[in-house]
Amino acid sequence: MSKSVTEIQQSFRQLRMVETAEGLSDILRKAEQKSWTYLEFWKS
């Protein structure tokens, strides 16, 4: 199952995690630029 960033953001909003939803795109961009591993991503 693959969700779009928008779908994931909406899920965060439903969980009342608005700040996480709003910052998700920036975190994903940074992870891609720095080639983070899965573990590095979740520690961010």
mmCIF file of the N, C-alpha and C atoms, coordinates in Angstrom:
data_MODEL
# 
_entry.id   MODEL 
# 
loop_
_atom_site.group_PDB 
_atom_site.id 
_atom_site.type_symbol 
_atom_site.label_atom_id 
_atom_site.label_alt_id 
_atom_site.label_comp_id 
_atom_site.label_asym_id 
_atom_site.label_entity_id 
_atom_site.label_seq_id 
_atom_site.pdbx_PDB_ins_code 
_atom_site.Cartn_x 
_atom_site.Cartn_y 
_atom_site.Cartn_z 
_atom_site.occupancy 
_atom_site.B_iso_or_equiv 
_atom_site.pdbx_formal_charge 
_atom_site.auth_seq_id 
_atom_site.auth_comp_id 
_atom_site.auth_asym_id 
_atom_site.auth_atom_id 
_atom_site.pdbx_PDB_model_num 
ATOM 1   N N  . MET A 1 1  ? 0.842  -1.173 0.000  1.00 0.00 ? 1  MET A N  1 
ATOM 2   C CA . MET A 1 1  ? 0.000  0.000  0.000  1.00 0.00 ? 1  MET A CA 1 
ATOM 3   C C  . MET A 1 1  ? 0.887  1.235  0.000  1.00 0.00 ? 1  MET A C  1 
ATOM 4   N N  . SER A 1 2  ? 0.597  2.143  -0.884 1.00 0.00 ? 2  SER A N  1 
ATOM 5   C CA . SER A 1 2  ? 1.375  3.360  -0.989 1.00 0.00 ? 2  SER A CA 1 
ATOM 6   C C  . SER A 1 2  ? 0.439  4.557  -0.908 1.00 0.00 ? 2  SER A C  1 
ATOM 7   N N  . LYS A 1 3  ? 0.709  5.416  0.069  1.00 0.00 ? 3  LYS A N  1 
ATOM 8   C CA . LYS A 1 3  ? -0.119 6.616  0.227  1.00 0.00 ? 3  LYS A CA 1 
ATOM 9   C C  . LYS A 1 3  ? 0.648  7.827  -0.265 1.00 0.00 ? 3  LYS A C  1 
ATOM 10  N N  . SER A 1 4  ? -0.087 8.796  -0.743 1.00 0.00 ? 4  SER A N  1 
ATOM 11  C CA . SER A 1 4  ? 0.542  10.044 -1.158 1.00 0.00 ? 4  SER A CA 1 
ATOM 12  C C  . SER A 1 4  ? 0.841  10.885 0.074  1.00 0.00 ? 4  SER A C  1 
ATOM 13  N N  . VAL A 1 5  ? 1.713  11.854 -0.096 1.00 0.00 ? 5  VAL A N  1 
ATOM 14  C CA . VAL A 1 5  ? 2.059  12.756 1.009  1.00 0.00 ? 5  VAL A CA 1 
ATOM 15  C C  . VAL A 1 5  ? 0.795  13.446 1.515  1.00 0.00 ? 5  VAL A C  1 
ATOM 16  N N  . THR A 1 6  ? -0.071 13.835 0.616  1.00 0.00 ? 6  THR A N  1 
ATOM 17  C CA . THR A 1 6  ? -1.313 14.515 1.004  1.00 0.00 ? 6  THR A CA 1 
ATOM 18  C C  . THR A 1 6  ? -2.184 13.616 1.880  1.00 0.00 ? 6  THR A C  1 
ATOM 19  N N  . GLU A 1 7  ? -2.267 12.351 1.527  1.00 0.00 ? 7  GLU A N  1 
ATOM 20  C CA . GLU A 1 7  ? -3.059 11.402 2.316  1.00 0.00 ? 7  GLU A CA 1 
ATOM 21  C C  . GLU A 1 7  ? -2.452 11.213 3.706  1.00 0.00 ? 7  GLU A C  1 
ATOM 22  N N  . ILE A 1 8  ? -1.138 11.139 3.765  1.00 0.00 ? 8  ILE A N  1 
ATOM 23  C CA . ILE A 1 8  ? -0.461 10.981 5.053  1.00 0.00 ? 8  ILE A CA 1 
ATOM 24  C C  . ILE A 1 8  ? -0.663 12.228 5.906  1.00 0.00 ? 8  ILE A C  1 
ATOM 25  N N  . GLN A 1 9  ? -0.562 13.394 5.282  1.00 0.00 ? 9  GLN A N  1 
ATOM 26  C CA . GLN A 1 9  ? -0.789 14.643 6.011  1.00 0.00 ? 9  GLN A CA 1 
ATOM 27  C C  . GLN A 1 9  ? -2.206 14.690 6.576  1.00 0.00 ? 9  GLN A C  1 
ATOM 28  N N  . GLN A 1 10 ? -3.173 14.261 5.797  1.00 0.00 ? 10 GLN A N  1 
ATOM 29  C CA . GLN A 1 10 ? -4.557 14.241 6.263  1.00 0.00 ? 10 GLN A CA 1 
ATOM 30  C C  . GLN A 1 10 ? -4.707 13.292 7.452  1.00 0.00 ? 10 GLN A C  1 
ATOM 31  N N  . SER A 1 11 ? -4.030 12.167 7.407  1.00 0.00 ? 11 SER A N  1 
ATOM 32  C CA . SER A 1 11 ? -4.075 11.228 8.535  1.00 0.00 ? 11 SER A CA 1 
ATOM 33  C C  . SER A 1 11 ? -3.501 11.864 9.793  1.00 0.00 ? 11 SER A C  1 
ATOM 34  N N  . PHE A 1 12 ? -2.390 12.580 9.655  1.00 0.00 ? 12 PHE A N  1 
ATOM 35  C CA . PHE A 1 12 ? -1.817 13.281 10.806 1.00 0.00 ? 12 PHE A CA 1 
ATOM 36  C C  . PHE A 1 12 ? -2.804 14.311 11.358 1.00 0.00 ? 12 PHE A C  1 
ATOM 37  N N  . ARG A 1 13 ? -3.473 15.017 10.478 1.00 0.00 ? 13 ARG A N  1 
ATOM 38  C CA . ARG A 1 13 ? -4.451 16.032 10.929 1.00 0.00 ? 13 ARG A CA 1 
ATOM 39  C C  . ARG A 1 13 ? -5.603 15.385 11.686 1.00 0.00 ? 13 ARG A C  1 
ATOM 40  N N  . GLN A 1 14 ? -6.058 14.227 11.216 1.00 0.00 ? 14 GLN A N  1 
ATOM 41  C CA . GLN A 1 14 ? -7.137 13.511 11.896 1.00 0.00 ? 14 GLN A CA 1 
ATOM 42  C C  . GLN A 1 14 ? -6.700 13.074 13.294 1.00 0.00 ? 14 GLN A C  1 
ATOM 43  N N  . LEU A 1 15 ? -5.412 12.813 13.452 1.00 0.00 ? 15 LEU A N  1 
ATOM 44  C CA . LEU A 1 15 ? -4.862 12.432 14.762 1.00 0.00 ? 15 LEU A CA 1 
ATOM 45  C C  . LEU A 1 15 ? -4.492 13.661 15.600 1.00 0.00 ? 15 LEU A C  1 
ATOM 46  N N  . ARG A 1 16 ? -4.841 14.835 15.078 1.00 0.00 ? 16 ARG A N  1 
ATOM 47  C CA . ARG A 1 16 ? -4.548 16.118 15.724 1.00 0.00 ? 16 ARG A CA 1 
ATOM 48  C C  . ARG A 1 16 ? -3.037 16.359 15.860 1.00 0.00 ? 16 ARG A C  1 
ATOM 49  N N  . MET A 1 17 ? -2.321 15.930 14.835 1.00 0.00 ? 17 MET A N  1 
ATOM 50  C CA . MET A 1 17 ? -0.874 16.125 14.756 1.00 0.00 ? 17 MET A CA 1 
ATOM 51  C C  . MET A 1 17 ? -0.588 17.127 13.635 1.00 0.00 ? 17 MET A C  1 
ATOM 52  N N  . VAL A 1 18 ? -1.149 18.329 13.790 1.00 0.00 ? 18 VAL A N  1 
ATOM 53  C CA . VAL A 1 18 ? -1.105 19.344 12.743 1.00 0.00 ? 18 VAL A CA 1 
ATOM 54  C C  . VAL A 1 18 ? 0.328  19.765 12.427 1.00 0.00 ? 18 VAL A C  1 
ATOM 55  N N  . GLU A 1 19 ? 1.157  19.964 13.429 1.00 0.00 ? 19 GLU A N  1 
ATOM 56  C CA . GLU A 1 19 ? 2.538  20.388 13.185 1.00 0.00 ? 19 GLU A CA 1 
ATOM 57  C C  . GLU A 1 19 ? 3.300  19.344 12.375 1.00 0.00 ? 19 GLU A C  1 
ATOM 58  N N  . THR A 1 20 ? 3.068  18.087 12.674 1.00 0.00 ? 20 THR A N  1 
ATOM 59  C CA . THR A 1 20 ? 3.720  17.015 11.917 1.00 0.00 ? 20 THR A CA 1 
ATOM 60  C C  . THR A 1 20 ? 3.228  17.026 10.475 1.00 0.00 ? 20 THR A C  1 
ATOM 61  N N  . ALA A 1 21 ? 1.932  17.200 10.291 1.00 0.00 ? 21 ALA A N  1 
ATOM 62  C CA . ALA A 1 21 ? 1.367  17.252 8.938  1.00 0.00 ? 21 ALA A CA 1 
ATOM 63  C C  . ALA A 1 21 ? 1.983  18.390 8.136  1.00 0.00 ? 21 ALA A C  1 
ATOM 64  N N  . GLU A 1 22 ? 2.103  19.547 8.762  1.00 0.00 ? 22 GLU A N  1 
ATOM 65  C CA . GLU A 1 22 ? 2.630  20.721 8.057  1.00 0.00 ? 22 GLU A CA 1 
ATOM 66  C C  . GLU A 1 22 ? 4.120  20.596 7.745  1.00 0.00 ? 22 GLU A C  1 
ATOM 67  N N  . GLY A 1 23 ? 4.870  19.896 8.577  1.00 0.00 ? 23 GLY A N  1 
ATOM 68  C CA . GLY A 1 23 ? 6.307  19.776 8.375  1.00 0.00 ? 23 GLY A CA 1 
ATOM 69  C C  . GLY A 1 23 ? 6.733  18.565 7.563  1.00 0.00 ? 23 GLY A C  1 
ATOM 70  N N  . LEU A 1 24 ? 5.784  17.708 7.220  1.00 0.00 ? 24 LEU A N  1 
ATOM 71  C CA . LEU A 1 24 ? 6.117  16.452 6.552  1.00 0.00 ? 24 LEU A CA 1 
ATOM 72  C C  . LEU A 1 24 ? 6.858  16.645 5.229  1.00 0.00 ? 24 LEU A C  1 
ATOM 73  N N  . SER A 1 25 ? 6.402  17.546 4.397  1.00 0.00 ? 25 SER A N  1 
ATOM 74  C CA . SER A 1 25 ? 7.058  17.756 3.098  1.00 0.00 ? 25 SER A CA 1 
ATOM 75  C C  . SER A 1 25 ? 8.516  18.157 3.262  1.00 0.00 ? 25 SER A C  1 
ATOM 76  N N  . ASP A 1 26 ? 8.801  19.038 4.223  1.00 0.00 ? 26 ASP A N  1 
ATOM 77  C CA . ASP A 1 26 ? 10.177 19.467 4.466  1.00 0.00 ? 26 ASP A CA 1 
ATOM 78  C C  . ASP A 1 26 ? 11.041 18.311 4.965  1.00 0.00 ? 26 ASP A C  1 
ATOM 79  N N  . ILE A 1 27 ? 10.489 17.506 5.851  1.00 0.00 ? 27 ILE A N  1 
ATOM 80  C CA . ILE A 1 27 ? 11.233 16.362 6.382  1.00 0.00 ? 27 ILE A CA 1 
ATOM 81  C C  . ILE A 1 27 ? 11.538 15.367 5.264  1.00 0.00 ? 27 ILE A C  1 
ATOM 82  N N  . LEU A 1 28 ? 10.552 15.092 4.421  1.00 0.00 ? 28 LEU A N  1 
ATOM 83  C CA . LEU A 1 28 ? 10.765 14.156 3.313  1.00 0.00 ? 28 LEU A CA 1 
ATOM 84  C C  . LEU A 1 28 ? 11.798 14.677 2.320  1.00 0.00 ? 28 LEU A C  1 
ATOM 85  N N  . ARG A 1 29 ? 11.744 15.968 2.045  1.00 0.00 ? 29 ARG A N  1 
ATOM 86  C CA . ARG A 1 29 ? 12.719 16.579 1.127  1.00 0.00 ? 29 ARG A CA 1 
ATOM 87  C C  . ARG A 1 29 ? 14.131 16.457 1.694  1.00 0.00 ? 29 ARG A C  1 
ATOM 88  N N  . LYS A 1 30 ? 14.277 16.760 2.974  1.00 0.00 ? 30 LYS A N  1 
ATOM 89  C CA . LYS A 1 30 ? 15.588 16.681 3.629  1.00 0.00 ? 30 LYS A CA 1 
ATOM 90  C C  . LYS A 1 30 ? 16.106 15.241 3.628  1.00 0.00 ? 30 LYS A C  1 
ATOM 91  N N  . ALA A 1 31 ? 15.230 14.298 3.910  1.00 0.00 ? 31 ALA A N  1 
ATOM 92  C CA . ALA A 1 31 ? 15.625 12.888 3.926  1.00 0.00 ? 31 ALA A CA 1 
ATOM 93  C C  . ALA A 1 31 ? 16.111 12.440 2.552  1.00 0.00 ? 31 ALA A C  1 
ATOM 94  N N  . GLU A 1 32 ? 15.423 12.889 1.528  1.00 0.00 ? 32 GLU A N  1 
ATOM 95  C CA . GLU A 1 32 ? 15.822 12.524 0.173  1.00 0.00 ? 32 GLU A CA 1 
ATOM 96  C C  . GLU A 1 32 ? 17.166 13.144 -0.195 1.00 0.00 ? 32 GLU A C  1 
ATOM 97  N N  . GLN A 1 33 ? 17.362 14.416 0.134  1.00 0.00 ? 33 GLN A N  1 
ATOM 98  C CA . GLN A 1 33 ? 18.608 15.105 -0.193 1.00 0.00 ? 33 GLN A CA 1 
ATOM 99  C C  . GLN A 1 33 ? 19.809 14.481 0.512  1.00 0.00 ? 33 GLN A C  1 
ATOM 100 N N  . LYS A 1 34 ? 19.603 14.036 1.747  1.00 0.00 ? 34 LYS A N  1 
ATOM 101 C CA . LYS A 1 34 ? 20.710 13.498 2.533  1.00 0.00 ? 34 LYS A CA 1 
ATOM 102 C C  . LYS A 1 34 ? 20.794 11.979 2.494  1.00 0.00 ? 34 LYS A C  1 
ATOM 103 N N  . SER A 1 35 ? 19.916 11.358 1.713  1.00 0.00 ? 35 SER A N  1 
ATOM 104 C CA . SER A 1 35 ? 19.880 9.898  1.577  1.00 0.00 ? 35 SER A CA 1 
ATOM 105 C C  . SER A 1 35 ? 19.812 9.195  2.930  1.00 0.00 ? 35 SER A C  1 
ATOM 106 N N  . TRP A 1 36 ? 18.912 9.683  3.773  1.00 0.00 ? 36 TRP A N  1 
ATOM 107 C CA . TRP A 1 36 ? 18.753 9.087  5.099  1.00 0.00 ? 36 TRP A CA 1 
ATOM 108 C C  . TRP A 1 36 ? 18.294 7.644  5.005  1.00 0.00 ? 36 TRP A C  1 
ATOM 109 N N  . THR A 1 37 ? 18.739 6.839  5.953  1.00 0.00 ? 37 THR A N  1 
ATOM 110 C CA . THR A 1 37 ? 18.214 5.494  6.096  1.00 0.00 ? 37 THR A CA 1 
ATOM 111 C C  . THR A 1 37 ? 16.860 5.589  6.791  1.00 0.00 ? 37 THR A C  1 
ATOM 112 N N  . TYR A 1 38 ? 16.143 4.485  6.830  1.00 0.00 ? 38 TYR A N  1 
ATOM 113 C CA . TYR A 1 38 ? 14.849 4.443  7.511  1.00 0.00 ? 38 TYR A CA 1 
ATOM 114 C C  . TYR A 1 38 ? 14.995 4.881  8.965  1.00 0.00 ? 38 TYR A C  1 
ATOM 115 N N  . LEU A 1 39 ? 16.013 4.386  9.643  1.00 0.00 ? 39 LEU A N  1 
ATOM 116 C CA . LEU A 1 39 ? 16.239 4.726  11.046 1.00 0.00 ? 39 LEU A CA 1 
ATOM 117 C C  . LEU A 1 39 ? 16.556 6.211  11.217 1.00 0.00 ? 39 LEU A C  1 
ATOM 118 N N  . GLU A 1 40 ? 17.389 6.756  10.360 1.00 0.00 ? 40 GLU A N  1 
ATOM 119 C CA . GLU A 1 40 ? 17.707 8.187  10.436 1.00 0.00 ? 40 GLU A CA 1 
ATOM 120 C C  . GLU A 1 40 ? 16.460 9.034  10.219 1.00 0.00 ? 40 GLU A C  1 
ATOM 121 N N  . PHE A 1 41 ? 15.594 8.590  9.335  1.00 0.00 ? 41 PHE A N  1 
ATOM 122 C CA . PHE A 1 41 ? 14.369 9.321  9.068  1.00 0.00 ? 41 PHE A CA 1 
ATOM 123 C C  . PHE A 1 41 ? 13.494 9.394  10.314 1.00 0.00 ? 41 PHE A C  1 
ATOM 124 N N  . TRP A 1 42 ? 13.300 8.284  10.985 1.00 0.00 ? 42 TRP A N  1 
ATOM 125 C CA . TRP A 1 42 ? 12.414 8.253  12.152 1.00 0.00 ? 42 TRP A CA 1 
ATOM 126 C C  . TRP A 1 42 ? 13.013 8.925  13.369 1.00 0.00 ? 42 TRP A C  1 
ATOM 127 N N  . LYS A 1 43 ? 14.317 9.094  13.385 1.00 0.00 ? 43 LYS A N  1 
ATOM 128 C CA . LYS A 1 43 ? 14.949 9.820  14.498 1.00 0.00 ? 43 LYS A CA 1 
ATOM 129 C C  . LYS A 1 43 ? 14.861 11.321 14.319 1.00 0.00 ? 43 LYS A C  1 
ATOM 130 N N  . SER A 1 44 ? 14.518 11.758 13.102 1.00 0.00 ? 44 SER A N  1 
ATOM 131 C CA . SER A 1 44 ? 14.467 13.196 12.836 1.00 0.00 ? 44 SER A CA 1 
ATOM 132 C C  . SER A 1 44 ? 13.302 13.758 13.523 1.00 0.00 ? 44 SER A C  1 
# 
